[in-house]
Every structure is written in C-alpha cells, then in structure tokens.
Amino acid sequence: MTIPSSAQPAGGERYLVGVDVGTGSARAGLFDLSGRMLGSAKRDISLFREPGAMVEQSSTDIWAAVCASVREAVEKAGIAPDKVAGVGFDATCSLVVLGEGGQPLPVGPSEDPARDIIVWMDHRAVNQVERINAGDHDVLRYVGGIISPEMETPKLLWLKENRPRVFDAAWQFFDLADFLTWRATDDLARSTCTVTCKWTYLAHERRWDPAYFHGIGLGILADEDFARIGQRVVEPGTPLGAGLTARAAAELGLAVGTPVAAGMIDAHAGGIGTVGVEGSPESNLGYVFGTSSCTMTSTREPVFVPGVWGPYFSAMVPGMWLNEGGQSAAGAAIAQLLSFHPAAGEAEALARSRGLSLPALLAELAAEKADTLSGVARLADGLHVVPEFLGNRAPFADPHARAAIVGLGMERDIGNLVSLYIAGLCGIGYGLRQIIDAQAAAGAPVDKIVISGGAGQLDLVRQLLADATGKPLVATRAEEPVLLGAAILGSVAGGAFPDVRAAMAALSTTDRIYQPGGEEIAALHARRYDAFRRLQDLAREIRE
C-alpha cells in the first residue's frame, strides 16, 4: 500500500490517531507503533432527550468535538502532523440523517435540523420492532432471531412513517462511524461492521436482502439499489478515498491525504484493541463495560445463539464470525441504581471532595470493609439486583424487561449505599454470565474475558466480574483500549501492518489477569446467580 506523499511520516517515524465517539464525548489518542499512547484529548458532546424514549444528537457538534480532540491530542504528544501514518474512527451505532450536500435534517419533533442523529439508545421504534419481528424474515437469523430498537432499520421505518418529509429528503442515512469516515474523506463506503451488525447487511454473501426491505415497508431503499444506505461495503481498516480531504485535514490539523480507515462501532473497536492478547481471538470474549455493555465472541464458523446478535461475518476480526451480546444499560444502570438511595447526595459530595468519581469512592469504601477484593461480595448479603433498567439485550432480546431490586430496608447511610453498589455490580456480572452460558450451550465457549471501557477500570469491578462469571478476566496494558482499537484500523489503512490481526497481535499486550476466587467465593456467587435468575423469571412472569 502506498501512503500519499503529503502524509509520509518524516524521518521514518510513524504514529497513529484513533478517534472514539461515545455517547457523551468524543476522544482522540495518538499512538506509536508499539501501542503506547503519547497524547489524548476529550470533548463533551450534547445529548437531547424528548418524551417517548427519544434521544438525539448533532453530527455538526460531534464533528467539531472530534476535530478539537484530534488537534489537542497531537499537540500534547508533540508530534508533527505529517508524521501521522493513519487515522481510524469508531463511534456508537447511531443513525445520522443528511440531506443534499450533507446538510443535517431534523429527526424529531423539535424540528431543529442540527439534531440529525437518532442515538443508539433511542427506543422510539419499539412498535416498528414488534411488527418487524412478527414477519419471520430470514435475515433475522443473523441478529439472534429478534431485531432490536437499537438497530437502524426500525429507526428508518419510524422516520418513514412519522417524518415522511425528512425520510424523502434524505440524501444519505449513515451509521455514525461511517458518517465520520465520509466527513473525513468524501468516500461513501460503509463498514462491514456497521451495516452487518445494525442494518441487516449479509456480509457473508456480500449483499443486502431486498425481500426484507420490501417486507417491512422500506422497499423504496431496495428500489433505489440501496444508494442511500451503502452500495460499497468494505472491511474495517480498508483505506478510504484519497485519505483526508483538504477541508477535513485543515479541520483536524493533519496532513492532506493522511490515510483514513473504514471504521467500526465503538464496542467492536474495544474488541479489536483487546481480544488479540492471551491466545487466539476465538478463546477470548471481548467485554466492553461502559454506559452500555457489549460482549464480542469470535468464531471460525457461524454459531447461532438465540437472543444473541449475529453471527456476523467480518464485523470485527476480518474473516471471522462474531456473536454480539451485552446490555443497553450497564454503567448507566449502576448510576441509575445509586441515584435512588437516600445517601447518594452525601456520597457524591464526599467523592468530589476526594477528587473521585462516585463508583471509585464506593469501591474504596467497599475494599476497606473486606479482607480481599473477592470478599466484598459478602457486603451485598440479602441484597439482589437485576439491573435491566433499559431492557435485556441478551440473551433474551427483551426491550420491555425492567430492573428488579430485592432486599432494601430503611437504611439511609453511605455504608448501605456501598452494599447496594456491590449488589448492582454482581447483577452486571450475572447478566454477563448468562450470555457466556448461552453461547457455550450453542457451541461458542470462551476461556477468558478481556475487558475494556470506562466503567471497567477499577480493580474491584474486574475482580467481581471474574468471580461472578467464574472466568479469568484479562486487563490489557493499553490505557484506552477502544482508542487503540480505532488506531489499529488506522495502522492497517496506513500500511504499518498488513492486516487487522497482525496489528492486534503487535499492539495489544496483557497488563494483569484477575483469577476467580476459590470454592467459597464460587459457592457464594452460585447462590446469588440462582437468585438473580429466579428474580428475572418472576419479573417476566408478573409483567406478562
């Protein structure tokens, strides 16, 4: 692969830029070719909420945040822009709607054209989801049998039915990561990661299914030969266009022609940045624990797991199949849980006074009360939490599921808040264990969990997850594994590595392994896991 002359790193030195757009912020990191991050920066992005489970964002706001973050990260690293060999993007699986010339279009009742993104967590399309799932469409076999309101075709159908003028005026519908690469390069190519995981593209057959689109009421997209959702689909890491356009290069503070890789969904970038350590990718489950949680399991042959998305071909590791699970609310579920407690305000103030986040404070207080990190689970005695505040993504694919909390008393002190926090983390771990069990039963077992994401950085959290699942949990040396995953894509586009798997092996390294506790701890979690499943079943029975 030839790097454009304007982007050739001087003096043989080569660096990579990874960009991650999450739910609340855009981040950029500059890495060397050993995977070491030399500089990073972050900018908050706006989130707009409306009644009816509507959540929206602005692509203009997000691009501005990306540009500011990249400029600052490169400046902090002290690296000349022309030494950047490649750029990779990842983002949440949110839907961007643009009119002619790339102008934003309003996706909701605010009528504000700047609000042109339906965010991944938006559940406005639940009715459309139920109608689609009733249709017995063959493509649904590749999303665990049931489509989710987080995916894009239900959202597109909602737009067509509720905002037909916007739908008709749309020039392109992008997944957010594909919007970012288009904005950087003017290339309309889509990533196999985005369209396979969230749009029902059949990557293993390299085609869309027109019958599905006609069957659900979006036949116009098929009649247009899918011109508005992607006619060219390429694997993550593929170089796009002629690299950075002059306009984008000026905005990002990088050299014109710098190679830009086809991107991927943020959780999958976390997988790319982690699962290459400690053995082959198929032995490791990538677990991204952030606002939501995602599990990524790679297999050589397709494995169909009811309630777990996939199998997707070349959606994360090129040439391998992917099963994707997780929960729509994970870190957000813990925050929601803690907010209910009478001591939440007092604890927040104490955390601020110590310069800590609330979870970090509670983890410290919990560790002070136990002999070992594994022993903190005893603090939750009598307290049980099924933290499904935003439904169950996997393995039940039930957007109507809701949280269940048992064992609360009249306590109002911070100590009781600590116990509730531990119970909530156990609930997160048991939800993860359910997914691992379901996949193993279907023929996709894993040996280890490899963690990334902001909510999974504390030692206490990692040990509890290892204990709750009974699986060793691996933390990588990368300070920001999701950013590293994006940079890995840029490294392939820039020719630093021949393919994604080679880059994963070279840039991902193990930092620490958290082993599950002994027999006593395993027995404790087995009892609590049984209670978790019984509460889950009872909540479903009561609702139905």
C-alpha positions, 0 to 999 in steps of 0.5 A: 500500500502506498501512503500519499506523499503529503502524509509520509511520516518524516524521518521514518517515524510513524504514529497513529490517531484513533478517534472514539465517539461515545455517547457523551464525548468524543476522544482522540489518542495518538499512538506509536507503533508499539501501542503506547499512547503519547497524547489524548484529548476529550470533548463533551458532546450534547445529548437531547432527550424528548418524551417517548424514549427519544434521544438525539444528537448533532453530527455538526457538534460531534464533528467539531468535538472530534476535530478539537480532540484530534488537534489537542491530542497531537499537540500534547504528544508533540508530534508533527502532523505529517508524521501521522501514518493513519487515522481510524474512527469508531463511534456508537451505532447511531443513525445520522440523517443528511440531506443534499450536500450533507446538510443535517435534517431534523429527526424529531419533533423539535424540528431543529435540523442540527439534531440529525442523529437518532442515538443508539439508545433511542427506543422510539421504534419499539412498535416498528420492532414488534411488527418487524419481528412478527414477519419471520424474515430470514435475515433475522437469523443473523441478529439472534432471531429478534431485531432490536430498537437499537438497530437502524432499520426500525429507526428508518421505518419510524422516520418513514412513517412519522417524518415522511418529509425528512425520510424523502429528503434524505440524501444519505442515512449513515451509521455514525462511524461511517458518517465520520469516515465520509466527513473525513474523506468524501468516500461513501463506503460503509463498514462491514461492521456497521451495516452487518451488525445494525442494518441487516447487511449479509456480509457473508454473501456480500449483499443486502436482502431486498425481500426484507426491505420490501417486507417491512415497508422500506422497499423504496431503499431496495428500489433505489439499489440501496444508494442511500444506505451503502452500495460499497461495503468494505472491511474495517481498516480498508483505506478510504478515498484519497485519505483526508480531504483538504477541508477535513485535514485543515479541520483536524490539523493533519496532513492532506491525504493522511490515510483514513480507515473504514471504521467500526462501532465503538464496542467492536473497536474495544474488541479489536484493541483487546481480544488479540492478547492471551491466545487466539481471538476465538478463546477470548470474549471481548467485554466492553463495560461502559454506559452500555455493555457489549460482549464480542465472541469470535468464531471460525464458523457461524454459531447461532445463539438465540437472543444473541446478535449475529453471527456476523461475518467480518464485523470485527476480526476480518474473516471471522464470525462474531456473536454480539451480546451485552446490555443497553444499560450497564454503567448507566444502570449502576448510576441509575441504581445509586441515584435512588438511595437516600445517601447518594447526595452525601456520597457524591459530595464526599467523592468530589471532595476526594477528587473521585468519581462516585463508583471509585469512592464506593469501591474504596469504601467497599475494599476497606470493609473486606479482607480481599477484593473477592470478599466484598461480595459478602457486603451485598448479603440479602441484597439482589439486583437485576439491573435491566433498567433499559431492557435485556439485550441478551440473551433474551432480546427483551426491550420491555424487561425492567430492573428488579431490586430485592432486599432494601430496608430503611437504611439511609447511610453511605455504608448501605449505599456501598452494599447496594453498589456491590449488589448492582455490580454482581447483577452486571456480572450475572447478566454477563454470565448468562450470555457466556452460558448461552453461547457455550450451550450453542457451541461458542465457549470462551476461556477468558474475558478481556475487558475494556471501557470506562466503567471497567477500570477499577480493580474491584469491578474486574475482580467481581466480574471474574468471580461472578462469571467464574472466568479469568478476566484479562486487563490489557496494558493499553490505557484506552483500549477502544482508542487503540482499537480505532488506531489499529484500523488506522495502522492497517489503512496506513500500511504499518501492518498488513492486516487487522490481526497482525496489528492486534497481535503487535499492539495489544499486550496483557497488563494483569489477569484477575483469577476467580476466587476459590470454592467459597467465593464460587459457592457464594456467587452460585447462590446469588446467580440462582437468585438473580435468575429466579428474580428475572423469571418472576419479573417476566412472569408478573409483567406478562 
